Amino acid sequence: MRQGELLALQWSDLDFKTGRLRISKQVYSVNGKLEVNEPKTKAAARTIILPPAMVELLAEYKAQIFSEWMFPSRIKLERPVDPGYARKRLRVIWERAGCKGGVNNFLHFKETLI
């Protein structure tokens, strides 16, 4: 799943009973303003099935989030997290963990595991 697709997820995209997660939009920044639109290609709009353990974790997480977005902005709960901010935070976590190479190396490695 692309970062923009992940950050555009809303709770209404997840069926907690079946684990079906609908990926139908993406978030990106244009001239400093967040845009939420359909994915780049028709094939990018899809439904995936999450494992029960992941659905359980998301249900626990949802109890702590007071937003329609799964990953809301810390400043404006009615908006998703800005992808640029998410990237910066991931870089800080990556460096504090003492990992070698750039964050993109991790993202590409992760894709090979899936």
N, C-alpha and C positions, 0 to 999 in steps of 0.2 A: 504494500500500500504506500502510495506517495505521501509525503509530508502534508501537502495541501489537502489531500483527501482525508487524512487522519484528523487534521485540525478543523475540517468542515463538518465532522460528525455531530449529529444531534441525537438526543435520547430517543426521539421518535424514529430514528433509523434502525434501532435495535429492538427485536422482538425477544424479550427476556424468556419467553416460554420455549421458543424453538432455537434460539441462538442465532437466528438469521440477522445479519448486519447488511443493510442496504447502503452501498456507496454510490451516491448520485450527484455529488457536488465537490467542489474544491475551493479553497480559500487562497488568495494570493494578494500581494500588495502592488498597487499601481500608483506611482507618484505619492507614496506615503499613505495612501488610503486603501483600506481592506475591501476586497471584492469577493463575493461568494457567487460562483456560477457553476454551470454544468462542467463535467470533466472535459479535457481536451478532445477525447475521441469517444465514439459511441461504445467501444469495447471497454472503456474505463468504467462506465456505469455498470455495476455488477452487484451481486449478492453473494456474500460468503457466510459460511457456517462457523461460528466460534465454538471452541470446546466448552463444555459445561463449567470447568474450573474458571475460565476467563469470564464467562457470563456472571458467575458468582462474584468474582472480584469487581466487575463493573457495577453490579448491584450494590455492593458495599460502598464503592466509590461514589455512586450516584446519591447515596444518602447524605453525603457531605457537600455536594455541589448544588447550588441553588441557581441553576441556569438551564436553559434549553440546550446549550452546547455541552458536549462531553468535555471539551477543553476550553473553558471560557477565559477571556482576558481577566487578569487580576484587577485591572482598573475599571473595565466596563463589562459586567457580567452578561450583558445582552449581546456581546460580540465575541467571536472566537479569538484565540491567541493569535497574535501576529506571527507569521512564519519566520520573519527575521529575528524576532525575540526568542522564539523557540530554538532556532539554530545557535544563537549566542549562548543560551543557557546550556544546551547540549555540549557546546565546545568547552565551557567552564567545567562541567561535570567530567568530561573526557580528560581534560588536563589535570584536574584534581585527583583523578583516579590513577594518574601516572601512566596513561596509555601512550604508546608511541604511534606516530603517524597522525594524519588528520582524521577528523570525524568522518569525512567521506569514505575513508578506507573501511571504517566500521560499517557504514551503511551498505557498501558494496559487499562486504564479507557477510553481513546479515542476509542479504538477498541470496547468496550462494547456499546458505543453510536451509532456506525455505524451499 
